[in-house]
Amino acid sequence: MRRQLDIGLDVVSDGEFRRFMFTGSFYDAVDGLTAGTGQVPFTNEEGELEYYTGLPVVDGELHKIDSPAAHEATFVKSLTDHPFKVTFPAASIFWFPLAYVPGVTDKVYATQADMVERMIEIEREQVAEAIAAGARYVQFDWPVYPALGDPAAVAMFKEHGIEPEWMLDRLIEADRKIIETSRPVCAPRCISAAANHKSKWIYNGPMDAYAERMFNELPYDVFIMEWEDNHPPGRLLRAAPRPRRADRRDGDHEQQEAACRDRR
């Protein structure tokens, strides 16, 4: 944390050494889950594949048993009065089809909508506890929107009987519900990326299918976007209703900054 302050970061974190990954602020603190069996493929431009275990599966009634982000906030607050953030998985991740397993999850929750509502209730409580502990910035990481720009992911949705427009409605609804009670007292941030892991990614495709609705219907204070040179956001950044912060993984940073200035 001292290094973050020394280099002048406007918002710092506890260093995120307290958890395995960003999803832990929710999944490490909820009872009623079992290890996921699905293997998520990450790839790169050379076509190399690496598989990563998917999200935990709901196999029991969900109960909150801890609040890791509140512990993070308490720790950071004890060290500095500088603005800091905590991170949660975006609620839209709960709508991912593989999160609800027929024959397992439906023994507890009749529909995925029932499961998602319960998960939102728990995460809202965890967010409120983190804010009460001193967090003033809450980052919601990896909303599932980039999947709607990837032809293979869209095909997978349709195999499950899910139309992309219907899914987009559900994703936006879930993400809005999480911050309905937190926005007056904190600044929500959204990170939208193609899911990065060891210079590989899950999704690959343009933002056209979701960007305008995401920018205009989600009441985040900051959007932090990542994209590749072969799918630049261009006009979609200009669709944002107010200035947004953007971040690109590679390429011409001056061009990216110019795009953001044009939007402003």
GUNU-604194 format. One record per residue (C-alpha): y, z, x; residue number from 1; chain. Coordinates in nm, 4 decimals. Layout:
REM residues N
{site {Y Z X} NUM A} ...
***
This chain:
REM residues 264
{site {0.0000 0.0000 0.0000} 1 A} {site {0.2357 0.0717 0.2897} 2 A} {site {0.1860 -0.2851 0.4116} 3 A} {site {0.2677 -0.4234 0.0668} 4 A} {site {0.5895 -0.2238 0.0575} 5 A} {site {0.6816 -0.3160 0.4145} 6 A} {site {0.6615 -0.6898 0.3459} 7 A} {site {0.8763 -0.6527 0.0345} 8 A} {site {0.6405 -0.7310 -0.2536} 9 A} {site {0.8234 -0.6891 -0.5829} 10 A} {site {0.5140 -0.5432 -0.7524} 11 A} {site {0.2329 -0.3728 -0.5607} 12 A} {site {-0.1199 -0.2521 -0.6375} 13 A} {site {-0.3566 0.0122 -0.5048} 14 A} {site {-0.5192 -0.2585 -0.2906} 15 A} {site {-0.8030 -0.3019 -0.5403} 16 A} {site {-1.0582 -0.1315 -0.3168} 17 A} {site {-1.1725 0.0954 -0.5995} 18 A} {site {-1.3686 -0.1720 -0.7837} 19 A} {site {-1.5993 -0.4621 -0.7121} 20 A} {site {-1.3861 -0.7165 -0.9005} 21 A} {site {-1.1099 -0.7384 -1.1587} 22 A} {site {-1.3490 -0.7114 -1.4559} 23 A} {site {-1.4442 -0.3587 -1.3504} 24 A} {site {-1.1429 -0.2008 -1.5191} 25 A} {site {-1.3221 -0.2767 -1.8451} 26 A} {site {-1.6923 -0.3332 -1.7792} 27 A} {site {-1.7390 -0.0427 -1.5348} 28 A} {site {-1.6051 0.1954 -1.7976} 29 A} {site {-1.7984 0.0991 -2.1101} 30 A} {site {-2.1417 0.2096 -2.2274} 31 A} {site {-2.3635 -0.0302 -2.4238} 32 A} {site {-2.4007 -0.3024 -2.1598} 33 A} {site {-2.6841 -0.4424 -1.9563} 34 A} {site {-2.6779 -0.6713 -1.6534} 35 A} {site {-2.6178 -1.0356 -1.7320} 36 A} {site {-2.8910 -1.2824 -1.6486} 37 A} {site {-2.6888 -1.6034 -1.6687} 38 A} {site {-2.5992 -1.7734 -1.3412} 39 A} {site {-2.2459 -1.9134 -1.3234} 40 A} {site {-2.2153 -2.2191 -1.0951} 41 A} {site {-1.9218 -2.2452 -0.8539} 42 A} {site {-1.8648 -2.5756 -0.6753} 43 A} {site {-1.6224 -2.7457 -0.4363} 44 A} {site {-1.5067 -3.0988 -0.3567} 45 A} {site {-1.8212 -3.1606 -0.1513} 46 A} {site {-2.0403 -3.0721 -0.4494} 47 A} {site {-2.1804 -2.7603 -0.2841} 48 A} {site {-2.3032 -2.5058 -0.5383} 49 A} {site {-2.3124 -2.1273 -0.5328} 50 A} {site {-2.4314 -1.9212 -0.8272} 51 A} {site {-2.2796 -1.5943 -0.9356} 52 A} {site {-2.4241 -1.3509 -1.1885} 53 A} {site {-2.2489 -1.3795 -1.5219} 54 A} {site {-2.0797 -1.1096 -1.7272} 55 A} {site {-2.2747 -0.8083 -1.8550} 56 A} {site {-2.4446 -0.8502 -2.1914} 57 A} {site {-2.3801 -0.6207 -2.4860} 58 A} {site {-2.7107 -0.4625 -2.5877} 59 A} {site {-2.5904 -0.1425 -2.7504} 60 A} {site {-2.3020 0.0108 -2.9387} 61 A} {site {-1.9949 -0.0007 -2.7170} 62 A} {site {-1.8233 0.3235 -2.6160} 63 A} {site {-1.5479 0.3856 -2.3635} 64 A} {site {-1.6679 0.6301 -2.0969} 65 A} {site {-1.3885 0.6002 -1.8402} 66 A} {site {-1.0501 0.4452 -1.7680} 67 A} {site {-1.0433 0.3109 -1.4098} 68 A} {site {-0.6988 0.1508 -1.4365} 69 A} {site {-0.5524 0.4858 -1.5391} 70 A} {site {-0.7026 0.6388 -1.2235} 71 A} {site {-0.5478 0.3568 -1.0183} 72 A} {site {-0.2099 0.4156 -1.1805} 73 A} {site {-0.2257 0.7902 -1.1178} 74 A} {site {-0.3077 0.7297 -0.7515} 75 A} {site {-0.0296 0.4755 -0.6968} 76 A} {site {0.2246 0.6855 -0.8861} 77 A} {site {0.1510 0.9740 -0.6493} 78 A} {site {0.2502 0.7543 -0.3532} 79 A} {site {0.5543 0.5556 -0.4666} 80 A} {site {0.8101 0.4961 -0.7379} 81 A} {site {0.7998 0.1230 -0.6577} 82 A} {site {0.6869 -0.1018 -0.9465} 83 A} {site {0.3106 -0.1530 -0.9448} 84 A} {site {0.0458 -0.3282 -1.1508} 85 A} {site {-0.3045 -0.2703 -1.2768} 86 A} {site {-0.5447 -0.5504 -1.3709} 87 A} {site {-0.7734 -0.6068 -1.6687} 88 A} {site {-0.9859 -0.9033 -1.7730} 89 A} {site {-0.8029 -1.1049 -2.0375} 90 A} {site {-0.9482 -1.0346 -2.3817} 91 A} {site {-1.0172 -1.4059 -2.4276} 92 A} {site {-1.3069 -1.3652 -2.1837} 93 A} {site {-1.4904 -1.1715 -2.4563} 94 A} {site {-1.5165 -1.4934 -2.6588} 95 A} {site {-1.7068 -1.6768 -2.3895} 96 A} {site {-2.0324 -1.7930 -2.5578} 97 A} {site {-2.2626 -1.6408 -2.2950} 98 A} {site {-2.1168 -1.2943 -2.3652} 99 A} {site {-2.2998 -1.2776 -2.6988} 100 A} {site {-2.6774 -1.3203 -2.6721} 101 A} {site {-2.8745 -1.3921 -2.9908} 102 A} {site {-3.1723 -1.1614 -3.0225} 103 A} {site {-2.9952 -0.8965 -2.8146} 104 A} {site {-2.6320 -0.8514 -2.9107} 105 A} {site {-2.6802 -0.9372 -3.2776} 106 A} {site {-2.9033 -0.6302 -3.3131} 107 A} {site {-2.5872 -0.4250 -3.2669} 108 A} {site {-2.3021 -0.6531 -3.3744} 109 A} {site {-2.3758 -0.9027 -3.6507} 110 A} {site {-2.1296 -1.1592 -3.5154} 111 A} {site {-1.9468 -1.2257 -3.1914} 112 A} {site {-1.6224 -1.1606 -3.3781} 113 A} {site {-1.7419 -0.8045 -3.4507} 114 A} {site {-1.8263 -0.7547 -3.0848} 115 A} {site {-1.4917 -0.8936 -2.9685} 116 A} {site {-1.2972 -0.6689 -3.2068} 117 A} {site {-1.4714 -0.3613 -3.0658} 118 A} {site {-1.4074 -0.4722 -2.7080} 119 A} {site {-1.0404 -0.5290 -2.7874} 120 A} {site {-1.0148 -0.1787 -2.9362} 121 A} {site {-1.1551 -0.0294 -2.6171} 122 A} {site {-0.9416 -0.2356 -2.3790} 123 A} {site {-0.6259 -0.1609 -2.5764} 124 A} {site {-0.7031 0.2090 -2.5352} 125 A} {site {-0.7616 0.1628 -2.1623} 126 A} {site {-0.4351 -0.0314 -2.1246} 127 A} {site {-0.2473 0.2429 -2.3112} 128 A} {site {-0.3954 0.5051 -2.0788} 129 A} {site {-0.2932 0.3077 -1.7700} 130 A} {site {0.0610 0.2767 -1.9040} 131 A} {site {0.0718 0.6483 -1.9824} 132 A} {site {-0.0342 0.7121 -1.6213} 133 A} {site {0.2674 0.5172 -1.4950} 134 A} {site {0.1768 0.1471 -1.4855} 135 A} {site {0.4642 -0.0778 -1.5894} 136 A} {site {0.2995 -0.4104 -1.5101} 137 A} {site {-0.0384 -0.5055 -1.6537} 138 A} {site {-0.2087 -0.8202 -1.5272} 139 A} {site {-0.4628 -0.9922 -1.7537} 140 A} {site {-0.6833 -1.2005 -1.5294} 141 A} {site {-0.8918 -1.5091 -1.5953} 142 A} {site {-0.8247 -1.5995 -1.9567} 143 A} {site {-1.0853 -1.8609 -2.0470} 144 A} {site {-0.8365 -2.1418 -2.1266} 145 A} {site {-0.9209 -2.3590 -1.8203} 146 A} {site {-1.2696 -2.4082 -1.9667} 147 A} {site {-1.1079 -2.6129 -2.2436} 148 A} {site {-0.9924 -2.8668 -1.9847} 149 A} {site {-1.3340 -2.9122 -1.8253} 150 A} {site {-1.5553 -3.1805 -1.9891} 151 A} {site {-1.8793 -3.0016 -1.8942} 152 A} {site {-1.7590 -2.6704 -2.0408} 153 A} {site {-1.6384 -2.8417 -2.3589} 154 A} {site {-1.9822 -3.0034 -2.3910} 155 A} {site {-2.1432 -2.6605 -2.3522} 156 A} {site {-1.9200 -2.5204 -2.6278} 157 A} {site {-2.0210 -2.8020 -2.8596} 158 A} {site {-2.3886 -2.7403 -2.7816} 159 A} {site {-2.3293 -2.3900 -2.9173} 160 A} {site {-2.1658 -2.5359 -3.2289} 161 A} {site {-1.8148 -2.4426 -3.1129} 162 A} {site {-1.5249 -2.6851 -3.1513} 163 A} {site {-1.2610 -2.6564 -2.8754} 164 A} {site {-0.9680 -2.6167 -3.1186} 165 A} {site {-1.1482 -2.3346 -3.2987} 166 A} {site {-1.2170 -2.1687 -2.9642} 167 A} {site {-0.8531 -2.2020 -2.8595} 168 A} {site {-0.7486 -2.0227 -3.1797} 169 A} {site {-0.9866 -1.7356 -3.0999} 170 A} {site {-0.8739 -1.7067 -2.7366} 171 A} {site {-0.5056 -1.6864 -2.8266} 172 A} {site {-0.5731 -1.4394 -3.1072} 173 A} {site {-0.7687 -1.2083 -2.8758} 174 A} {site {-0.5106 -1.2154 -2.5960} 175 A} {site {-0.2276 -1.1465 -2.8389} 176 A} {site {-0.4058 -0.8468 -2.9899} 177 A} {site {-0.4448 -0.6738 -2.6549} 178 A} {site {-0.0716 -0.6587 -2.5865} 179 A} {site {0.0589 -0.5989 -2.9400} 180 A} {site {0.1121 -0.2297 -2.8674} 181 A} {site {0.1767 -0.2438 -2.4910} 182 A} {site {0.4512 -0.5036 -2.4575} 183 A} {site {0.7482 -0.2784 -2.5454} 184 A} {site {0.6686 -0.0452 -2.2545} 185 A} {site {0.5197 -0.2755 -1.9902} 186 A} {site {0.5504 -0.6313 -1.8636} 187 A} {site {0.2248 -0.8188 -1.9246} 188 A} {site {0.1296 -1.0836 -1.6692} 189 A} {site {-0.1286 -1.3570 -1.7156} 190 A} {site {-0.3229 -1.5265 -1.4369} 191 A} {site {-0.4797 -1.8534 -1.5480} 192 A} {site {-0.7098 -2.0134 -1.2938} 193 A} {site {-1.0260 -2.2188 -1.2741} 194 A} {site {-1.2150 -1.9088 -1.1540} 195 A} {site {-1.2124 -1.9017 -0.7742} 196 A} {site {-1.4908 -1.7726 -0.5510} 197 A} {site {-1.5232 -1.8477 -0.1780} 198 A} {site {-1.3100 -2.1644 -0.2045} 199 A} {site {-1.5187 -2.2847 -0.4992} 200 A} {site {-1.4415 -2.2990 -0.8690} 201 A} {site {-1.6125 -2.3083 -1.2093} 202 A} {site {-1.3871 -2.5435 -1.4043} 203 A} {site {-1.2197 -2.8697 -1.3164} 204 A} {site {-0.9885 -3.0578 -1.5496} 205 A} {site {-0.6335 -3.1005 -1.6814} 206 A} {site {-0.4373 -2.8402 -1.8783} 207 A} {site {-0.3411 -3.0762 -2.1609} 208 A} {site {-0.5832 -2.9249 -2.4131} 209 A} {site {-0.4355 -2.5765 -2.4040} 210 A} {site {-0.1211 -2.5372 -2.1917} 211 A} {site {0.1494 -2.5901 -2.4551} 212 A} {site {-0.0064 -2.3453 -2.7002} 213 A} {site {-0.0804 -2.0948 -2.4253} 214 A} {site {0.2781 -2.1025 -2.2996} 215 A} {site {0.4360 -2.0865 -2.6431} 216 A} {site {0.2067 -1.8541 -2.8379} 217 A} {site {0.1261 -1.5840 -2.5835} 218 A} {site {0.4060 -1.3263 -2.5385} 219 A} {site {0.3507 -1.2653 -2.1670} 220 A} {site {0.6483 -1.1941 -1.9454} 221 A} {site {0.4964 -1.3844 -1.6529} 222 A} {site {0.2424 -1.6650 -1.6232} 223 A} {site {0.0820 -1.7074 -1.2807} 224 A} {site {-0.0925 -2.0439 -1.2737} 225 A} {site {-0.3184 -2.2029 -1.0150} 226 A} {site {-0.4028 -2.5712 -1.0004} 227 A} {site {-0.5339 -2.8394 -0.7691} 228 A} {site {-0.3410 -3.1455 -0.6526} 229 A} {site {-0.5634 -3.3768 -0.8571} 230 A} {site {-0.4543 -3.2022 -1.1782} 231 A} {site {-0.0854 -3.1074 -1.1340} 232 A} {site {0.0758 -2.9432 -1.4399} 233 A} {site {0.3844 -3.1697 -1.4430} 234 A} {site {0.5280 -3.1909 -1.7934} 235 A} {site {0.3138 -2.8982 -1.9122} 236 A} {site {0.5152 -2.6506 -1.7037} 237 A} {site {0.8289 -2.7899 -1.8640} 238 A} {site {0.6778 -2.7062 -2.2042} 239 A} {site {0.7109 -2.3366 -2.1252} 240 A} {site {0.9784 -2.1813 -2.3486} 241 A} {site {1.1414 -1.9821 -2.0658} 242 A} {site {1.1162 -1.9517 -1.6871} 243 A} {site {0.7672 -1.8882 -1.5572} 244 A} {site {0.6363 -1.8123 -1.2120} 245 A} {site {0.3819 -2.0651 -1.0871} 246 A} {site {0.1502 -2.0572 -0.7880} 247 A} {site {-0.0547 -2.3425 -0.6465} 248 A} {site {-0.3553 -2.3171 -0.4208} 249 A} {site {-0.2643 -2.5985 -0.1834} 250 A} {site {-0.0439 -2.9034 -0.1377} 251 A} {site {0.3329 -2.9460 -0.1320} 252 A} {site {0.4883 -2.6075 -0.2033} 253 A} {site {0.8383 -2.7550 -0.2052} 254 A} {site {0.7366 -2.9913 -0.4835} 255 A} {site {0.5953 -2.6972 -0.6809} 256 A} {site {0.9142 -2.4968 -0.6343} 257 A} {site {1.1198 -2.7969 -0.7496} 258 A} {site {0.9087 -2.8188 -1.0650} 259 A} {site {0.9774 -2.4535 -1.1401} 260 A} {site {1.3519 -2.4976 -1.0741} 261 A} {site {1.3548 -2.7965 -1.3088} 262 A} {site {1.2020 -2.5797 -1.5793} 263 A} {site {1.4650 -2.3106 -1.5283} 264 A} 
***
